[in-house]
Amino acid sequence: MNKAIIFDMDGVICHTNPYHSIAFKEFFAKRNLFPTEKEFALHMYGKSNSYILSHFLGRKIEGQELLELEDEKESLFRTIYKDQIIPINGFMDFFDSLKSAGLLTGVGTSAPFANLELIAGSLGLIERMESILASEHVSKHKPDPEVYLKSADQLKVRPDACVVFEDSFSGVTAAKNAGMKVVGVLSSHTKEELPICDLYIQDFYEINVNSILRLLE
């Protein structure tokens, strides 16, 4: 049976949340809104832009307005982050070990493809992964399992042959809803703030290929 490892991106491959906070603060400040870090923790990390914008602007943001506001905010993020792209400790060595072991890999993110291209492209991951999915590639966002079920389909593996690395409540929920094993990356939340995961790590020095294979036995 083929086995696959699927990564969320923000908070999993790179610890981008502080930079998303900066971008959103600039974005909202232009509109005389000043969310706190606590509000961001509750209503930004791991959420889709549709949810975030609708929540903080206090009305449903959709259609063309969503596209325009999302582009404004994500352009701010890419400008702020483009010279700060550093993977979470141990990620690249861990990823190399997965490929050496012949495991399939993919990324499934709620971020737009331009962000994925910036981050995964800069780290040389896109050409080494067998599935690349961003927000444009799904119609339903996490906690809906669509992005992970679609990833399994692209990787040509059963959902129960996949391990997902996630850092947010909605992301862990999406992976569990897809019937996959989940490793919680504690970059943004504590264990208590996430649904129950199969394993938890602070960084990728705390896990290896054998740990992953045991989850899939």
C-alpha positions in Angstrom: 0.0 0.0 0.0 1.4 3.4 -0.9 1.7 5.8 2.0 1.6 9.6 1.9 2.5 12.5 4.1 0.5 15.8 3.6 1.5 19.1 5.1 -0.5 22.2 5.9 1.8 25.2 5.1 1.3 28.1 7.5 2.5 27.1 11.0 3.7 23.7 9.7 6.3 24.2 7.0 7.0 27.8 8.1 5.9 29.7 11.2 4.2 32.4 9.2 1.4 33.4 11.7 3.3 36.4 13.2 3.7 37.8 9.7 0.1 37.2 8.8 -0.7 39.1 12.0 1.4 42.0 10.9 -0.3 42.0 7.4 -3.8 41.8 8.9 -3.0 44.6 11.4 -2.0 46.9 8.5 -5.0 45.8 6.5 -7.5 46.4 9.3 -5.8 49.6 10.6 -6.6 51.2 7.2 -10.2 50.5 8.1 -9.9 51.8 11.7 -10.0 48.3 13.2 -7.5 47.1 15.7 -7.9 43.4 16.6 -5.9 42.0 19.5 -3.5 39.0 19.4 -6.1 37.1 21.4 -8.8 37.8 18.8 -6.3 36.7 16.0 -5.6 33.5 17.9 -9.3 32.8 18.0 -10.4 34.0 14.6 -7.4 34.1 12.3 -4.9 31.2 12.7 -5.9 28.3 10.6 -9.1 30.1 9.2 -9.9 30.9 5.6 -9.7 34.5 4.5 -13.5 34.4 3.9 -14.1 33.6 7.6 -11.5 36.1 8.8 -12.6 39.0 6.8 -16.3 38.3 7.4 -15.7 38.0 11.2 -13.6 41.2 11.7 -15.5 43.3 9.2 -18.8 42.2 10.7 -20.6 41.2 7.5 -20.5 38.4 4.9 -17.6 39.0 2.5 -17.9 37.0 -0.7 -17.7 37.1 -4.4 -15.6 39.8 -6.1 -15.2 41.8 -2.9 -13.7 38.7 -1.2 -11.2 38.3 -4.1 -10.2 42.0 -4.0 -9.8 42.2 -0.2 -8.0 38.8 -0.1 -5.6 40.0 -2.8 -4.9 43.2 -0.9 -4.1 41.4 2.4 -2.1 38.5 0.9 -0.1 41.0 -1.2 0.8 42.7 2.0 1.8 39.4 3.6 4.0 38.4 0.7 5.8 41.8 0.7 6.4 41.4 4.5 7.4 37.8 4.4 9.4 37.3 1.1 12.8 37.9 2.9 11.9 35.9 6.0 11.2 32.4 4.6 12.8 30.0 7.1 11.3 26.5 7.6 10.4 25.3 11.1 13.3 23.6 12.8 14.2 20.2 11.2 11.6 20.4 8.5 13.9 20.1 5.5 15.9 17.2 7.0 12.6 15.4 7.8 11.3 16.1 4.3 14.5 14.7 2.8 14.1 11.6 4.9 10.6 11.1 3.7 11.7 11.3 0.1 14.6 8.9 0.7 12.2 6.4 2.1 10.0 6.6 -1.0 7.0 8.2 0.7 4.6 10.3 -1.3 4.2 13.9 -0.2 1.8 16.8 -0.7 0.7 20.2 0.7 -2.9 21.2 1.4 -3.3 24.8 2.5 -6.1 27.3 2.9 -3.7 30.0 1.7 -3.8 31.2 -1.9 -1.5 29.6 -4.5 0.6 32.7 -4.7 1.6 32.3 -1.1 2.2 28.6 -1.6 4.4 29.4 -4.6 6.4 31.9 -2.6 7.0 29.6 0.3 7.2 26.1 -1.1 8.8 27.4 -4.3 11.5 29.2 -2.3 12.3 26.0 -0.4 12.4 23.9 -3.6 9.4 21.8 -2.5 7.0 22.1 -5.3 8.9 20.0 -7.8 9.5 17.3 -5.1 5.8 16.9 -4.0 3.3 14.8 -5.8 0.3 16.9 -4.8 0.0 20.7 -4.5 -3.3 22.2 -3.4 -4.2 25.8 -2.3 -7.4 27.6 -1.6 -8.2 28.1 -5.3 -8.3 24.3 -5.8 -11.2 23.5 -3.4 -14.8 24.8 -3.0 -15.0 24.1 0.8 -12.3 25.2 3.3 -11.1 23.5 6.5 -12.6 22.1 8.7 -14.3 20.5 5.7 -12.1 17.6 4.6 -12.2 18.4 0.9 -8.5 19.6 0.6 -7.2 16.4 2.2 -9.6 14.0 0.4 -8.6 15.7 -2.9 -4.9 15.4 -1.9 -5.3 11.6 -1.3 -7.1 11.3 -4.7 -4.2 13.1 -6.4 -1.6 11.0 -4.6 -3.6 7.9 -5.5 -3.7 6.6 -2.0 -6.5 5.8 0.4 -7.2 8.4 3.1 -6.3 5.9 5.9 -2.8 5.6 4.3 -2.2 9.3 4.9 -0.6 11.3 7.7 -1.3 15.0 7.9 0.7 17.6 9.7 -1.5 20.4 11.0 -1.2 23.2 13.5 -4.8 24.6 13.8 -8.1 23.5 15.2 -9.8 23.7 11.8 -6.9 21.9 10.1 -6.7 19.0 12.5 -10.5 18.7 12.3 -10.3 18.6 8.5 -7.7 15.8 8.5 -9.7 13.8 11.1 -12.8 14.3 9.1 -10.9 12.9 6.1 -10.1 9.7 8.1 -6.4 10.4 8.2 -3.8 10.2 11.0 -2.8 13.6 12.3 0.4 15.0 13.8 -0.2 18.2 15.7 2.5 20.8 15.2 2.5 23.0 18.3 3.7 26.2 16.6 0.6 28.3 17.3 -1.5 26.3 19.8 -1.1 24.0 22.8 -2.3 20.4 22.8 -5.3 21.5 24.8 -6.3 24.0 22.1 -6.4 21.3 19.4 -8.6 18.3 18.8 -6.9 15.1 19.9 -4.0 14.2 17.5 -2.1 10.9 17.0 1.2 12.6 17.8 2.4 16.1 18.8 5.6 17.8 18.0 7.2 21.2 18.7 9.4 20.9 15.6 10.6 18.3 13.2 13.6 17.1 15.1 11.0 15.3 17.4 9.8 12.9 14.7 11.3 10.5 12.1 10.2 8.2 9.3 9.8 5.2 11.6 7.4 7.2 13.8 5.3 8.0 10.7 5.3 4.4 9.5 4.2 3.1 12.9 1.1 5.4 12.7 0.2 3.7 9.4 0.5 0.1 10.6 
